[in-house]
Each structure stands twice: as structure tokens, then as C-alpha cells.
Amino acid sequence: MIVSEPVKVEVEIEDLTTGCTYRYKGNSIKDCVGYFLSLFIGKRPYKIIHSNICNK
């Protein structure tokens, strides 16, 4: 039985509106950015500060 899928990427995103940074883990950078953007109404300016491919 598989409990969870392995994380493939870790992304740090800076919210350019507030200056706060957030870290997300997921299957792809696109998934992480999509989740970040889904937290807000309308378009949100952001910048990817760091990404790390997980090889575990």
C-alpha cells in the first residue's frame, strides 16, 4: 500500500504584493505555483526565488 507519492520538487515563491515568501512541495513547479495562485482572488504577482529537485 502506498501512503503518499514522493515529492519531486520544492519551490520557494515570493509574493511581490506583500513581500512574504512561501515554500511548497509537489510533483512539479507548475503544481506549486498553481496552488499558490489558487489562494488568492485575481492575478497575483510572484517571483520564484528557489527551486530544488528532490531525488529521493
mmCIF file of the N, C-alpha and C atoms, coordinates in Angstrom:
data_MODEL
# 
_entry.id   MODEL 
# 
loop_
_atom_site.group_PDB 
_atom_site.id 
_atom_site.type_symbol 
_atom_site.label_atom_id 
_atom_site.label_alt_id 
_atom_site.label_comp_id 
_atom_site.label_asym_id 
_atom_site.label_entity_id 
_atom_site.label_seq_id 
_atom_site.pdbx_PDB_ins_code 
_atom_site.Cartn_x 
_atom_site.Cartn_y 
_atom_site.Cartn_z 
_atom_site.occupancy 
_atom_site.B_iso_or_equiv 
_atom_site.pdbx_formal_charge 
_atom_site.auth_seq_id 
_atom_site.auth_comp_id 
_atom_site.auth_asym_id 
_atom_site.auth_atom_id 
_atom_site.pdbx_PDB_model_num 
ATOM 1   N N  . MET A 1 1  ? 0.842  -1.173 0.000   1.00 0.00 ? 1  MET A N  1 
ATOM 2   C CA . MET A 1 1  ? 0.000  0.000  0.000   1.00 0.00 ? 1  MET A CA 1 
ATOM 3   C C  . MET A 1 1  ? 0.894  1.245  0.000   1.00 0.00 ? 1  MET A C  1 
ATOM 4   N N  . ILE A 1 2  ? 0.607  2.170  -0.883  1.00 0.00 ? 2  ILE A N  1 
ATOM 5   C CA . ILE A 1 2  ? 1.335  3.429  -0.961  1.00 0.00 ? 2  ILE A CA 1 
ATOM 6   C C  . ILE A 1 2  ? 0.559  4.481  -0.178  1.00 0.00 ? 2  ILE A C  1 
ATOM 7   N N  . VAL A 1 3  ? 1.219  5.078  0.815   1.00 0.00 ? 3  VAL A N  1 
ATOM 8   C CA . VAL A 1 3  ? 0.565  6.094  1.642   1.00 0.00 ? 3  VAL A CA 1 
ATOM 9   C C  . VAL A 1 3  ? 0.586  7.446  0.956   1.00 0.00 ? 3  VAL A C  1 
ATOM 10  N N  . SER A 1 4  ? 1.730  7.807  0.369   1.00 0.00 ? 4  SER A N  1 
ATOM 11  C CA . SER A 1 4  ? 1.824  9.071  -0.345  1.00 0.00 ? 4  SER A CA 1 
ATOM 12  C C  . SER A 1 4  ? 2.866  8.952  -1.442  1.00 0.00 ? 4  SER A C  1 
ATOM 13  N N  . GLU A 1 5  ? 2.748  9.817  -2.430  1.00 0.00 ? 5  GLU A N  1 
ATOM 14  C CA . GLU A 1 5  ? 3.716  9.824  -3.517  1.00 0.00 ? 5  GLU A CA 1 
ATOM 15  C C  . GLU A 1 5  ? 4.941  10.621 -3.101  1.00 0.00 ? 5  GLU A C  1 
ATOM 16  N N  . PRO A 1 6  ? 6.121  10.256 -3.602  1.00 0.00 ? 6  PRO A N  1 
ATOM 17  C CA . PRO A 1 6  ? 7.321  11.033 -3.258  1.00 0.00 ? 6  PRO A CA 1 
ATOM 18  C C  . PRO A 1 6  ? 7.271  12.436 -3.856  1.00 0.00 ? 6  PRO A C  1 
ATOM 19  N N  . VAL A 1 7  ? 7.818  13.383 -3.123  1.00 0.00 ? 7  VAL A N  1 
ATOM 20  C CA . VAL A 1 7  ? 7.882  14.765 -3.579  1.00 0.00 ? 7  VAL A CA 1 
ATOM 21  C C  . VAL A 1 7  ? 8.971  14.877 -4.630  1.00 0.00 ? 7  VAL A C  1 
ATOM 22  N N  . LYS A 1 8  ? 8.655  15.541 -5.735  1.00 0.00 ? 8  LYS A N  1 
ATOM 23  C CA . LYS A 1 8  ? 9.613  15.664 -6.831  1.00 0.00 ? 8  LYS A CA 1 
ATOM 24  C C  . LYS A 1 8  ? 10.309 17.022 -6.854  1.00 0.00 ? 8  LYS A C  1 
ATOM 25  N N  . VAL A 1 9  ? 9.655  18.059 -6.314  1.00 0.00 ? 9  VAL A N  1 
ATOM 26  C CA . VAL A 1 9  ? 10.239 19.400 -6.370  1.00 0.00 ? 9  VAL A CA 1 
ATOM 27  C C  . VAL A 1 9  ? 9.801  20.203 -5.142  1.00 0.00 ? 9  VAL A C  1 
ATOM 28  N N  . GLU A 1 10 ? 10.698 21.089 -4.694  1.00 0.00 ? 10 GLU A N  1 
ATOM 29  C CA . GLU A 1 10 ? 10.383 22.031 -3.633  1.00 0.00 ? 10 GLU A CA 1 
ATOM 30  C C  . GLU A 1 10 ? 10.624 23.430 -4.203  1.00 0.00 ? 10 GLU A C  1 
ATOM 31  N N  . VAL A 1 11 ? 9.661  24.332 -4.021  1.00 0.00 ? 11 VAL A N  1 
ATOM 32  C CA . VAL A 1 11 ? 9.720  25.662 -4.625  1.00 0.00 ? 11 VAL A CA 1 
ATOM 33  C C  . VAL A 1 11 ? 9.503  26.714 -3.548  1.00 0.00 ? 11 VAL A C  1 
ATOM 34  N N  . GLU A 1 12 ? 10.306 27.779 -3.595  1.00 0.00 ? 12 GLU A N  1 
ATOM 35  C CA . GLU A 1 12 ? 10.104 28.933 -2.722  1.00 0.00 ? 12 GLU A CA 1 
ATOM 36  C C  . GLU A 1 12 ? 9.629  30.095 -3.592  1.00 0.00 ? 12 GLU A C  1 
ATOM 37  N N  . ILE A 1 13 ? 8.475  30.647 -3.237  1.00 0.00 ? 13 ILE A N  1 
ATOM 38  C CA . ILE A 1 13 ? 7.832  31.698 -4.024  1.00 0.00 ? 13 ILE A CA 1 
ATOM 39  C C  . ILE A 1 13 ? 7.720  32.958 -3.174  1.00 0.00 ? 13 ILE A C  1 
ATOM 40  N N  . GLU A 1 14 ? 8.075  34.103 -3.768  1.00 0.00 ? 14 GLU A N  1 
ATOM 41  C CA . GLU A 1 14 ? 7.906  35.387 -3.093  1.00 0.00 ? 14 GLU A CA 1 
ATOM 42  C C  . GLU A 1 14 ? 6.660  36.066 -3.638  1.00 0.00 ? 14 GLU A C  1 
ATOM 43  N N  . ASP A 1 15 ? 5.773  36.453 -2.741  1.00 0.00 ? 15 ASP A N  1 
ATOM 44  C CA . ASP A 1 15 ? 4.577  37.226 -3.093  1.00 0.00 ? 15 ASP A CA 1 
ATOM 45  C C  . ASP A 1 15 ? 5.022  38.680 -3.215  1.00 0.00 ? 15 ASP A C  1 
ATOM 46  N N  . LEU A 1 16 ? 5.012  39.224 -4.418  1.00 0.00 ? 16 LEU A N  1 
ATOM 47  C CA . LEU A 1 16 ? 5.507  40.576 -4.645  1.00 0.00 ? 16 LEU A CA 1 
ATOM 48  C C  . LEU A 1 16 ? 4.574  41.648 -4.097  1.00 0.00 ? 16 LEU A C  1 
ATOM 49  N N  . THR A 1 17 ? 3.343  41.288 -3.768  1.00 0.00 ? 17 THR A N  1 
ATOM 50  C CA . THR A 1 17 ? 2.402  42.241 -3.180  1.00 0.00 ? 17 THR A CA 1 
ATOM 51  C C  . THR A 1 17 ? 2.729  42.486 -1.706  1.00 0.00 ? 17 THR A C  1 
ATOM 52  N N  . THR A 1 18 ? 3.033  41.415 -0.977  1.00 0.00 ? 18 THR A N  1 
ATOM 53  C CA . THR A 1 18 ? 3.280  41.534 0.464   1.00 0.00 ? 18 THR A CA 1 
ATOM 54  C C  . THR A 1 18 ? 4.748  41.395 0.843   1.00 0.00 ? 18 THR A C  1 
ATOM 55  N N  . GLY A 1 19 ? 5.556  40.809 -0.031  1.00 0.00 ? 19 GLY A N  1 
ATOM 56  C CA . GLY A 1 19 ? 6.958  40.570 0.277   1.00 0.00 ? 19 GLY A CA 1 
ATOM 57  C C  . GLY A 1 19 ? 7.184  39.292 1.073   1.00 0.00 ? 19 GLY A C  1 
ATOM 58  N N  . CYS A 1 20 ? 6.134  38.538 1.345   1.00 0.00 ? 20 CYS A N  1 
ATOM 59  C CA . CYS A 1 20 ? 6.248  37.270 2.086   1.00 0.00 ? 20 CYS A CA 1 
ATOM 60  C C  . CYS A 1 20 ? 6.720  36.165 1.157   1.00 0.00 ? 20 CYS A C  1 
ATOM 61  N N  . THR A 1 21 ? 7.409  35.175 1.720   1.00 0.00 ? 21 THR A N  1 
ATOM 62  C CA . THR A 1 21 ? 7.832  34.018 0.938   1.00 0.00 ? 21 THR A CA 1 
ATOM 63  C C  . THR A 1 21 ? 7.127  32.773 1.448   1.00 0.00 ? 21 THR A C  1 
ATOM 64  N N  . TYR A 1 22 ? 6.904  31.845 0.529   1.00 0.00 ? 22 TYR A N  1 
ATOM 65  C CA . TYR A 1 22 ? 6.198  30.606 0.835   1.00 0.00 ? 22 TYR A CA 1 
ATOM 66  C C  . TYR A 1 22 ? 6.965  29.452 0.221   1.00 0.00 ? 22 TYR A C  1 
ATOM 67  N N  . ARG A 1 23 ? 6.964  28.302 0.890   1.00 0.00 ? 23 ARG A N  1 
ATOM 68  C CA . ARG A 1 23 ? 7.587  27.087 0.365   1.00 0.00 ? 23 ARG A CA 1 
ATOM 69  C C  . ARG A 1 23 ? 6.510  26.047 0.121   1.00 0.00 ? 23 ARG A C  1 
ATOM 70  N N  . TYR A 1 24 ? 6.598  25.440 -1.046  1.00 0.00 ? 24 TYR A N  1 
ATOM 71  C CA . TYR A 1 24 ? 5.649  24.393 -1.416  1.00 0.00 ? 24 TYR A CA 1 
ATOM 72  C C  . TYR A 1 24 ? 6.414  23.190 -1.924  1.00 0.00 ? 24 TYR A C  1 
ATOM 73  N N  . LYS A 1 25 ? 5.844  22.012 -1.705  1.00 0.00 ? 25 LYS A N  1 
ATOM 74  C CA . LYS A 1 25 ? 6.401  20.766 -2.233  1.00 0.00 ? 25 LYS A CA 1 
ATOM 75  C C  . LYS A 1 25 ? 5.327  20.111 -3.087  1.00 0.00 ? 25 LYS A C  1 
ATOM 76  N N  . GLY A 1 26 ? 5.745  19.558 -4.234  1.00 0.00 ? 26 GLY A N  1 
ATOM 77  C CA . GLY A 1 26 ? 4.780  18.929 -5.115  1.00 0.00 ? 26 GLY A CA 1 
ATOM 78  C C  . GLY A 1 26 ? 5.440  18.137 -6.210  1.00 0.00 ? 26 GLY A C  1 
ATOM 79  N N  . ASN A 1 27 ? 4.648  17.790 -7.215  1.00 0.00 ? 27 ASN A N  1 
ATOM 80  C CA . ASN A 1 27 ? 5.136  16.992 -8.333  1.00 0.00 ? 27 ASN A CA 1 
ATOM 81  C C  . ASN A 1 27 ? 5.853  17.826 -9.374  1.00 0.00 ? 27 ASN A C  1 
ATOM 82  N N  . SER A 1 28 ? 5.537  19.127 -9.460  1.00 0.00 ? 28 SER A N  1 
ATOM 83  C CA . SER A 1 28 ? 6.172  19.991 -10.453 1.00 0.00 ? 28 SER A CA 1 
ATOM 84  C C  . SER A 1 28 ? 6.111  21.443 -9.986  1.00 0.00 ? 28 SER A C  1 
ATOM 85  N N  . ILE A 1 29 ? 6.926  22.277 -10.607 1.00 0.00 ? 29 ILE A N  1 
ATOM 86  C CA . ILE A 1 29 ? 6.898  23.708 -10.305 1.00 0.00 ? 29 ILE A CA 1 
ATOM 87  C C  . ILE A 1 29 ? 5.532  24.283 -10.653 1.00 0.00 ? 29 ILE A C  1 
ATOM 88  N N  . LYS A 1 30 ? 4.974  23.830 -11.753 1.00 0.00 ? 30 LYS A N  1 
ATOM 89  C CA . LYS A 1 30 ? 3.657  24.306 -12.185 1.00 0.00 ? 30 LYS A CA 1 
ATOM 90  C C  . LYS A 1 30 ? 2.589  24.012 -11.131 1.00 0.00 ? 30 LYS A C  1 
ATOM 91  N N  . ASP A 1 31 ? 2.630  22.826 -10.534 1.00 0.00 ? 31 ASP A N  1 
ATOM 92  C CA . ASP A 1 31 ? 1.676  22.474 -9.478  1.00 0.00 ? 31 ASP A CA 1 
ATOM 93  C C  . ASP A 1 31 ? 1.818  23.400 -8.276  1.00 0.00 ? 31 ASP A C  1 
ATOM 94  N N  . CYS A 1 32 ? 3.053  23.680 -7.868  1.00 0.00 ? 32 CYS A N  1 
ATOM 95  C CA . CYS A 1 32 ? 3.302  24.545 -6.709  1.00 0.00 ? 32 CYS A CA 1 
ATOM 96  C C  . CYS A 1 32 ? 2.832  25.972 -6.970  1.00 0.00 ? 32 CYS A C  1 
ATOM 97  N N  . VAL A 1 33 ? 3.130  26.501 -8.136  1.00 0.00 ? 33 VAL A N  1 
ATOM 98  C CA . VAL A 1 33 ? 2.698  27.852 -8.491  1.00 0.00 ? 33 VAL A CA 1 
ATOM 99  C C  . VAL A 1 33 ? 1.179  27.899 -8.592  1.00 0.00 ? 33 VAL A C  1 
ATOM 100 N N  . GLY A 1 34 ? 0.584  26.875 -9.181  1.00 0.00 ? 34 GLY A N  1 
ATOM 101 C CA . GLY A 1 34 ? -0.876 26.812 -9.290  1.00 0.00 ? 34 GLY A CA 1 
ATOM 102 C C  . GLY A 1 34 ? -1.555 26.828 -7.926  1.00 0.00 ? 34 GLY A C  1 
ATOM 103 N N  . TYR A 1 35 ? -0.983 26.096 -6.972  1.00 0.00 ? 35 TYR A N  1 
ATOM 104 C CA . TYR A 1 35 ? -1.541 26.088 -5.620  1.00 0.00 ? 35 TYR A CA 1 
ATOM 105 C C  . TYR A 1 35 ? -1.412 27.473 -4.984  1.00 0.00 ? 35 TYR A C  1 
ATOM 106 N N  . PHE A 1 36 ? -0.244 28.104 -5.121  1.00 0.00 ? 36 PHE A N  1 
ATOM 107 C CA . PHE A 1 36 ? -0.035 29.447 -4.579  1.00 0.00 ? 36 PHE A CA 1 
ATOM 108 C C  . PHE A 1 36 ? -1.070 30.424 -5.140  1.00 0.00 ? 36 PHE A C  1 
ATOM 109 N N  . LEU A 1 37 ? -1.256 30.406 -6.463  1.00 0.00 ? 37 LEU A N  1 
ATOM 110 C CA . LEU A 1 37 ? -2.192 31.331 -7.095  1.00 0.00 ? 37 LEU A CA 1 
ATOM 111 C C  . LEU A 1 37 ? -3.640 31.040 -6.729  1.00 0.00 ? 37 LEU A C  1 
ATOM 112 N N  . SER A 1 38 ? -3.950 29.789 -6.405  1.00 0.00 ? 38 SER A N  1 
ATOM 113 C CA . SER A 1 38 ? -5.325 29.430 -6.054  1.00 0.00 ? 38 SER A CA 1 
ATOM 114 C C  . SER A 1 38 ? -5.744 30.004 -4.700  1.00 0.00 ? 38 SER A C  1 
ATOM 115 N N  . LEU A 1 39 ? -4.783 30.457 -3.909  1.00 0.00 ? 39 LEU A N  1 
ATOM 116 C CA . LEU A 1 39 ? -5.101 31.004 -2.595  1.00 0.00 ? 39 LEU A CA 1 
ATOM 117 C C  . LEU A 1 39 ? -5.634 32.436 -2.659  1.00 0.00 ? 39 LEU A C  1 
ATOM 118 N N  . PHE A 1 40 ? -5.542 33.080 -3.832  1.00 0.00 ? 40 PHE A N  1 
ATOM 119 C CA . PHE A 1 40 ? -5.906 34.479 -3.966  1.00 0.00 ? 40 PHE A CA 1 
ATOM 120 C C  . PHE A 1 40 ? -6.953 34.663 -5.064  1.00 0.00 ? 40 PHE A C  1 
ATOM 121 N N  . ILE A 1 41 ? -7.709 35.738 -4.965  1.00 0.00 ? 41 ILE A N  1 
ATOM 122 C CA . ILE A 1 41 ? -8.684 36.085 -5.998  1.00 0.00 ? 41 ILE A CA 1 
ATOM 123 C C  . ILE A 1 41 ? -7.989 36.997 -6.996  1.00 0.00 ? 41 ILE A C  1 
ATOM 124 N N  . GLY A 1 42 ? -8.111 36.718 -8.267  1.00 0.00 ? 42 GLY A N  1 
ATOM 125 C CA . GLY A 1 42 ? -7.474 37.525 -9.304  1.00 0.00 ? 42 GLY A CA 1 
ATOM 126 C C  . GLY A 1 42 ? -6.007 37.166 -9.481  1.00 0.00 ? 42 GLY A C  1 
ATOM 127 N N  . LYS A 1 43 ? -5.333 37.951 -10.299 1.00 0.00 ? 43 LYS A N  1 
ATOM 128 C CA . LYS A 1 43 ? -3.920 37.701 -10.563 1.00 0.00 ? 43 LYS A CA 1 
ATOM 129 C C  . LYS A 1 43 ? -3.075 38.187 -9.392  1.00 0.00 ? 43 LYS A C  1 
ATOM 130 N N  . ARG A 1 44 ? -2.006 37.479 -9.126  1.00 0.00 ? 44 ARG A N  1 
ATOM 131 C CA . ARG A 1 44 ? -1.111 37.825 -8.022  1.00 0.00 ? 44 ARG A CA 1 
ATOM 132 C C  . ARG A 1 44 ? 0.318  37.837 -8.543  1.00 0.00 ? 44 ARG A C  1 
ATOM 133 N N  . PRO A 1 45 ? 1.039  38.953 -8.414  1.00 0.00 ? 45 PRO A N  1 
ATOM 134 C CA . PRO A 1 45 ? 2.428  38.981 -8.865  1.00 0.00 ? 45 PRO A CA 1 
ATOM 135 C C  . PRO A 1 45 ? 3.301  38.149 -7.923  1.00 0.00 ? 45 PRO A C  1 
ATOM 136 N N  . TYR A 1 46 ? 4.179  37.350 -8.510  1.00 0.00 ? 46 TYR A N  1 
ATOM 137 C CA . TYR A 1 46 ? 5.049  36.492 -7.714  1.00 0.00 ? 46 TYR A CA 1 
ATOM 138 C C  . TYR A 1 46 ? 6.386  36.317 -8.416  1.00 0.00 ? 46 TYR A C  1 
ATOM 139 N N  . LYS A 1 47 ? 7.353  35.818 -7.659  1.00 0.00 ? 47 LYS A N  1 
ATOM 140 C CA . LYS A 1 47 ? 8.667  35.515 -8.216  1.00 0.00 ? 47 LYS A CA 1 
ATOM 141 C C  . LYS A 1 47 ? 9.142  34.221 -7.573  1.00 0.00 ? 47 LYS A C  1 
ATOM 142 N N  . ILE A 1 48 ? 9.640  33.301 -8.397  1.00 0.00 ? 48 ILE A N  1 
ATOM 143 C CA . ILE A 1 48 ? 10.214 32.065 -7.870  1.00 0.00 ? 48 ILE A CA 1 
ATOM 144 C C  . ILE A 1 48 ? 11.641 32.376 -7.425  1.00 0.00 ? 48 ILE A C  1 
ATOM 145 N N  . ILE A 1 49 ? 11.886 32.223 -6.138  1.00 0.00 ? 49 ILE A N  1 
ATOM 146 C CA . ILE A 1 49 ? 13.205 32.535 -5.577  1.00 0.00 ? 49 ILE A CA 1 
ATOM 147 C C  . ILE A 1 49 ? 14.146 31.346 -5.680  1.00 0.00 ? 49 ILE A C  1 
ATOM 148 N N  . HIS A 1 50 ? 13.602 30.156 -5.416  1.00 0.00 ? 50 HIS A N  1 
ATOM 149 C CA . HIS A 1 50 ? 14.452 28.963 -5.373  1.00 0.00 ? 50 HIS A CA 1 
ATOM 150 C C  . HIS A 1 50 ? 13.618 27.747 -5.710  1.00 0.00 ? 50 HIS A C  1 
ATOM 151 N N  . SER A 1 51 ? 14.212 26.822 -6.427  1.00 0.00 ? 51 SER A N  1 
ATOM 152 C CA . SER A 1 51 ? 13.565 25.525 -6.645  1.00 0.00 ? 51 SER A CA 1 
ATOM 153 C C  . SER A 1 51 ? 14.604 24.432 -6.477  1.00 0.00 ? 51 SER A C  1 
ATOM 154 N N  . ASN A 1 52 ? 14.161 23.306 -5.984  1.00 0.00 ? 52 ASN A N  1 
ATOM 155 C CA . ASN A 1 52 ? 15.044 22.203 -5.703  1.00 0.00 ? 52 ASN A CA 1 
ATOM 156 C C  . ASN A 1 52 ? 14.393 20.914 -6.177  1.00 0.00 ? 52 ASN A C  1 
ATOM 157 N N  . ILE A 1 53 ? 15.073 20.156 -7.004  1.00 0.00 ? 53 ILE A N  1 
ATOM 158 C CA . ILE A 1 53 ? 14.577 18.869 -7.455  1.00 0.00 ? 53 ILE A CA 1 
ATOM 159 C C  . ILE A 1 53 ? 14.947 17.824 -6.413  1.00 0.00 ? 53 ILE A C  1 
ATOM 160 N N  . CYS A 1 54 ? 13.961 17.076 -5.932  1.00 0.00 ? 54 CYS A N  1 
ATOM 161 C CA . CYS A 1 54 ? 14.196 16.064 -4.921  1.00 0.00 ? 54 CYS A CA 1 
ATOM 162 C C  . CYS A 1 54 ? 14.414 14.716 -5.594  1.00 0.00 ? 54 CYS A C  1 
ATOM 163 N N  . ASN A 1 55 ? 15.534 14.073 -5.334  1.00 0.00 ? 55 ASN A N  1 
ATOM 164 C CA . ASN A 1 55 ? 15.864 12.790 -5.957  1.00 0.00 ? 55 ASN A CA 1 
ATOM 165 C C  . ASN A 1 55 ? 15.763 11.631 -4.990  1.00 0.00 ? 55 ASN A C  1 
ATOM 166 N N  . LYS A 1 56 ? 14.912 11.718 -4.029  1.00 0.00 ? 56 LYS A N  1 
ATOM 167 C CA . LYS A 1 56 ? 14.787 10.649 -3.017  1.00 0.00 ? 56 LYS A CA 1 
ATOM 168 C C  . LYS A 1 56 ? 13.787 9.633  -3.459  1.00 0.00 ? 56 LYS A C  1 
# 
